[in-house]
Amino acid sequence: MIHRLNNVNAYCPNPIGIVNILVAAGKIVAISSKKITIDESLLKSDVDFKGKRLIPGLVDGHAHITGGGGEAGFKTKVPPVNLSQYTSAGVTSVIGLLGTDDTTRNTSSLIAQVYALREEGISAWCYTGGYHIPLQTLTNSVRNDIVHIEPIIGVGELAISDHRSSQPTFDEIARIVGDVHVAGIMTGKAGIVHFHLGDGSRKLALIEDLLNKTELPPRTLNPTHCNRNIPLFKQACELTKRGISIDITAFPKTDSNEEYSATESFEIFHKMQFDLSKMTISSDGGGCLPQFNQQGELIKLDYGRCSLLSDTLKELLDLGYSEEEALLPFTKNVTDLLKLSNKGEIKIGNDADLIVLDGENKIESVMALGKWHKKDGKMLRLGSFE
């Protein structure tokens, strides 16, 4: 299946101007400022985009692909996220994980959903484990899971500073991170632990202890939800100076003055001149977003949406940030951290995961692995049960 995209204004994320791009067998095979000549009968599509912006597909590094939740009873278990919820938002690659419910959901079902999403036409991987220790695994060994099971790239989301966690000790955490790091070395995979951060007063103390008391590389420690309260965000930003990458969640809008939105987090991070390569933004799509009082009782319930990724990107572009800067936390930063080759950039040899933006910074068309899923605002491909 061959597609020719003519006269696109490409951001790779770095800008390269108006070019023509040829896609074949799911890959980008040519990028040229001149017209790309090919036998017209071989083309599945041949479109003149007349200078519209072309960007890489978004990589969602934190999504509950099997559904999350359950904090308010079995009826609050969020169902699995359908294919079009990803692709309509421009998400062409996703990393699945388990959260609070690593009891009725397990690593086996998570891997099965990864394979299902791949069959439906997008790229997917996952973490082993979940909130609690002992970790939910497939082989009863974190190291074996990562080494022997191709889609598994690390551990996540392991909960700390949260009343829903298993209140892990320093020694427990250090041993897990050590195993994950060694598995990453053996396989060339990310080999990171993706830490869920709650609102607990200890914040990132465990991660600081790991930096201070062990030889573990900073890149193996990856806290998420770092914008859930202001003191936590400030501490997380400072830790990036020590080589840690932090993940920001595109939470639904609230009236709270105690947290930062993903857009606000990016603005502050940018203004304070922290290393922009150390920030990623994810959706928590399909995950339950509960609010608790001091007694651990549920007072409000919401859920994550993949569409908040594209909404956040639009907000940043609307505010005047360059495409190159605004795209990094959704594309190249994620793939660099997670060691996902052929993703996150528009370049020859990479997978053809592409987005066309309209003049209002909205997603107009989406291609995943060389196939159009959304074209001119219309969904062309849906999941098996949509």
VOGU-3710 file (C-alpha; in Angstrom, 3 decimals, decimal comma):
1> mihrlnnvna> 0,000/0,000/0,000  1,703/3,174/-1,239  0,715/6,736/-0,418  2,190/9,987/-1,701  1,777/13,066/0,473  2,556/16,166/-1,554  3,368/19,693/-0,346  3,265/19,079/3,391  4,857/21,522/5,823  6,701/18,939/7,902
11> ycpnpigivn> 7,751/19,159/11,534  9,854/16,111/12,358  9,555/17,584/15,172  12,243/19,942/13,809  10,877/21,983/10,887  12,069/20,987/7,408  9,658/23,079/5,340  7,529/22,041/2,374  8,324/18,518/1,229  6,811/15,496/-0,478
21> ilvaagkiva> 6,709/12,169/1,348  6,308/8,631/0,031  4,918/5,898/2,269  5,190/2,198/1,399  4,747/-0,987/3,454  3,954/1,095/6,513  7,251/2,997/6,376  8,421/6,425/5,279  10,586/5,574/2,271  11,261/8,991/0,757
31> isskkitide> 11,256/12,665/1,769  12,072/15,198/-0,925  11,640/18,866/-1,748  11,085/17,709/-5,343  8,166/15,703/-6,671  8,604/12,000/-6,023  8,108/10,042/-9,224  6,443/6,627/-9,080  4,156/4,529/-11,268  0,760/6,135/-10,599
41> sllksdvdfk> -1,013/2,768/-10,763  0,787/1,704/-7,563  -0,583/4,563/-5,471  -3,348/3,914/-2,965  -3,657/7,658/-2,371  -2,025/10,751/-3,846  -2,928/13,979/-2,059  -1,782/17,586/-2,390  -1,946/18,995/1,153  -1,199/22,548/-0,035
51> gkrlipglvd> 1,176/23,437/2,770  -0,729/21,956/5,697  1,419/20,953/8,672  2,478/17,336/9,033  3,648/16,104/12,440  4,585/12,702/13,930  1,855/10,556/15,457  1,461/11,073/19,211  2,895/8,474/21,602  0,796/7,990/24,741
61> ghahitgggg> 3,162/6,647/27,366  0,537/5,914/30,014  -2,877/4,439/29,224  -5,136/1,851/30,825  -5,756/-0,088/27,643  -7,737/-2,789/29,453  -9,639/-0,134/31,395  -8,853/1,163/34,867  -10,727/2,127/37,979  -12,807/0,176/40,423
71> eagfktkvpp> -12,182/2,438/43,418  -15,923/2,823/44,046  -17,038/-0,745/43,472  -17,091/-3,112/40,529  -19,510/-0,907/38,594  -16,809/1,779/38,379  -14,395/-0,424/36,421  -13,708/1,543/33,221  -14,095/-0,563/30,032  -11,201/-1,054/27,589
81> vnlsqytsag> -10,448/1,904/25,347  -11,648/1,513/21,753  -9,283/1,974/18,807  -10,872/5,184/17,520  -10,460/6,881/20,900  -6,719/6,687/20,286  -6,574/7,451/16,595  -9,148/10,256/16,574  -6,852/11,999/19,083  -3,764/11,375/16,945
91> vtsvigllgt> -2,375/8,613/19,183  -0,639/6,071/16,954  1,461/4,371/19,672  0,403/3,533/23,231  1,924/2,003/26,364  -0,552/0,025/28,464  -0,385/-0,563/32,211  -2,261/-1,709/35,294  -3,154/0,593/38,182  -5,131/0,237/41,404
101> ddttrntssl> -6,871/-2,901/40,182  -4,087/-5,392/39,606  -6,295/-8,106/41,096  -9,181/-8,581/38,662  -6,975/-7,337/35,838  -3,642/-8,965/35,146  -0,540/-8,936/32,981  -1,925/-11,676/30,731  -5,000/-9,630/29,766  -2,811/-6,556/29,320
111> iaqvyalree> -0,547/-8,337/26,836  -3,592/-9,703/25,010  -4,929/-6,161/24,603  -1,549/-5,018/23,274  -1,782/-7,688/20,585  -5,399/-6,707/19,854  -4,450/-3,064/19,292  -1,594/-4,138/17,035  -3,996/-6,251/14,972  -6,308/-3,243/14,687
121> gisawcytgg> -3,526/-1,124/13,244  -1,640/0,896/15,865  1,566/0,230/17,787  1,380/-0,884/21,415  3,586/-2,082/24,274  3,044/-2,469/28,002  4,534/-2,562/31,476  4,421/-5,516/33,815  3,332/-5,032/37,419  0,859/-2,528/38,790
131> yhiplqtltn> 0,331/-0,476/41,935  1,244/-3,183/44,394  4,071/-5,387/45,650  4,312/-8,344/45,064  4,054/-7,210/41,473  1,505/-8,677/39,080  3,631/-10,541/36,502  3,214/-13,303/33,937  6,275/-15,409/34,807  6,527/-14,592/38,541
141> svrndivhie> 9,682/-12,642/37,735  9,987/-9,027/36,602  13,281/-9,747/34,904  11,913/-12,773/33,043  8,812/-10,849/31,933  10,928/-8,123/30,339  13,563/-10,433/28,885  11,242/-13,063/27,401  8,005/-11,214/26,558  8,496/-8,859/23,631
151> piigvgelai> 5,823/-6,197/24,352  6,901/-5,673/27,986  9,380/-2,784/28,317  9,510/-2,126/32,079  7,451/-1,993/35,283  4,492/0,302/35,895  2,610/1,957/37,362  4,131/1,117/40,741  2,449/3,283/43,383  4,274/5,369/45,976
161> sdhrssqptf> 3,114/8,241/48,203  -0,473/7,032/47,918  -2,864/5,448/50,422  -3,765/2,895/47,722  -0,169/1,665/47,412  1,292/-1,325/49,252  3,442/1,152/51,228  6,658/-0,199/49,686  9,971/-0,020/51,525  13,215/1,338/50,131
171> deiarivgdv> 14,726/-2,146/49,858  11,704/-3,500/47,952  11,783/-0,657/45,460  15,555/-0,774/44,995  15,441/-4,499/44,234  12,685/-4,029/41,644  14,461/-1,150/39,899  17,683/-3,150/39,874  15,981/-6,107/38,197  14,306/-3,860/35,634
181> hvagimtgka> 17,576/-2,080/34,856  19,429/-5,356/34,265  16,599/-6,653/32,064  16,804/-3,436/30,043  20,549/-3,894/29,568  20,040/-7,475/28,431  17,352/-6,644/25,875  17,896/-3,057/24,752  14,427/-2,221/26,073  13,586/0,847/28,153
191> givhfhlgdg> 14,208/-0,906/31,466  12,472/1,749/33,559  10,093/1,786/36,505  7,122/4,049/35,866  6,071/5,295/39,322  2,520/6,377/40,131  2,675/9,385/42,461  -0,211/10,082/44,812  -0,865/13,077/47,043  1,047/11,630/50,000
201> srklaliedl> 3,303/13,904/52,020  6,418/11,835/51,219  6,150/12,860/47,560  9,351/11,795/45,749  11,373/10,922/48,851  11,763/7,267/47,825  13,086/8,252/44,423  15,510/10,734/45,970  16,744/7,956/48,265  17,343/5,707/45,260
211> lnktelpprt> 19,436/8,440/43,653  21,402/9,080/46,824  21,913/5,559/48,163  22,226/3,295/45,099  24,132/3,103/41,820  20,912/2,910/39,789  20,953/5,215/36,730  18,540/8,182/36,988  16,902/7,289/33,661  15,471/4,118/35,219
221> lnpthcnrni> 13,253/6,193/37,562  10,226/7,715/35,850  7,555/9,348/38,069  4,145/10,135/36,583  1,210/12,370/37,622  3,861/14,898/38,689  1,432/17,796/38,162  -1,226/16,461/40,555  -0,205/19,032/43,189  2,040/22,057/43,111
231> plfkqacelt> 4,691/21,012/45,701  5,101/17,651/43,953  5,570/19,346/40,590  8,243/21,685/41,943  10,160/18,783/43,471  9,856/16,752/40,261  11,186/19,615/38,145  14,265/19,892/40,345  14,917/16,162/40,005  15,204/16,510/36,228
241> krgisidita> 18,519/18,258/36,890  19,763/14,886/38,123  18,783/13,091/34,906  15,274/11,881/35,698  12,487/12,223/33,112  9,116/13,199/34,568  5,691/12,463/33,146  2,852/14,971/33,232  -0,770/13,848/33,027  -3,300/15,623/30,804
251> fpktdsneey> -5,972/15,624/33,516  -9,521/16,795/32,748  -10,065/20,445/33,640  -10,995/21,179/37,249  -11,507/24,282/39,379  -8,716/23,274/41,725  -5,941/25,745/42,515  -3,831/22,979/44,011  -2,754/21,295/40,764  -1,379/22,300/37,386
261> satesfeifh> -2,893/21,346/34,061  -0,574/19,765/31,499  -0,468/23,074/29,625  0,391/25,045/32,777  3,066/22,478/33,646  4,688/22,829/30,233  4,599/26,632/30,474  6,255/26,672/33,899  8,830/24,042/32,928  9,655/26,022/29,776
271> kmqfdlskmt> 9,780/29,387/31,555  12,097/28,044/34,271  14,403/26,733/31,523  14,462/23,136/32,673  15,678/20,592/30,104  12,628/20,131/27,873  13,858/16,681/26,812  13,138/15,487/30,378  9,360/16,022/30,214  6,719/13,773/28,679
281> issdgggclp> 2,932/14,203/28,637  0,514/11,260/28,750  -3,258/10,867/28,967  -3,988/8,249/31,659  -6,616/7,266/29,086  -9,125/4,723/30,350  -7,910/5,261/33,899  -10,130/6,205/36,812  -9,388/9,633/38,321  -10,804/9,563/41,844
291> qfnqqgelik> -10,536/12,238/44,520  -10,368/11,172/48,181  -10,710/12,940/51,515  -8,185/12,561/54,358  -9,876/9,345/55,473  -9,322/7,746/52,082  -13,027/8,007/51,218  -14,048/8,700/47,626  -15,599/12,133/47,073  -15,435/12,499/43,272
301> ldygrcslls> -14,826/10,268/40,261  -13,712/10,979/36,679  -11,735/9,099/34,043  -8,843/9,823/31,678  -9,326/10,496/27,993  -6,802/10,145/25,173  -8,347/13,197/23,518  -6,807/15,360/26,234  -3,403/14,782/24,628  -4,422/16,431/21,358
311> dtlkelldlg> -6,329/19,097/23,318  -3,152/19,937/25,247  -1,078/20,079/22,059  -3,632/22,470/20,540  -3,534/24,668/23,646  0,252/24,919/23,468  0,216/25,801/19,772  -2,589/28,310/20,350  -0,403/29,963/23,009  2,309/30,487/20,413
321> yseeeallpf> 4,817/27,774/21,265  6,636/26,489/18,210  5,612/23,150/16,771  9,095/21,798/17,464  8,923/22,626/21,196  5,267/21,715/21,706  5,622/18,313/20,011  8,570/17,013/22,019  6,667/15,794/25,143  4,209/13,861/22,954
331> tknvtdllkl> 6,669/12,353/20,463  10,472/12,247/20,509  10,891/12,607/24,275  8,656/9,583/24,858  10,320/7,379/22,260  13,816/8,346/23,424  12,974/7,457/27,037  11,210/4,215/26,128  13,721/3,229/23,424  11,020/2,776/20,804
341> snkgeikign> 12,888/2,667/17,519  11,246/3,924/14,340  8,840/6,115/16,327  8,458/9,752/17,345  10,087/11,396/14,328  9,357/11,893/10,657  12,382/10,455/8,886  13,192/7,888/6,233  12,939/4,342/7,598  10,602/5,228/10,454
351> dadlivldge> 7,067/3,927/10,730  4,557/6,055/8,838  2,717/7,423/11,890  1,601/10,846/10,726  -0,853/13,613/11,605  -2,122/16,469/9,455  -3,118/19,597/11,416  -5,685/22,098/10,212  -5,382/25,880/10,500  -6,882/25,828/14,005
361> nkiesvmalg> -4,310/23,368/15,377  -6,846/20,543/15,384  -6,198/17,040/14,088  -7,560/16,698/10,574  -6,060/13,401/9,379  -4,221/10,509/11,033  -2,095/7,768/9,473  -0,848/4,827/11,566  1,652/2,337/10,155  0,991/3,606/6,647
371> kwhkkdgkml> -2,817/3,403/6,739  -5,238/6,290/7,028  -7,412/5,978/10,132  -8,827/9,491/9,935  -9,012/11,620/6,791  -10,320/15,159/6,469  -12,001/14,884/9,864  -13,769/11,593/9,102  -12,931/8,303/10,800  -12,147/5,602/8,219
381> rlgsfe> -11,166/2,736/10,519  -12,871/1,626/13,726  -12,154/-1,079/16,288  -13,642/-4,537/15,934  -16,552/-3,845/18,276  -17,218/-0,165/17,530
//
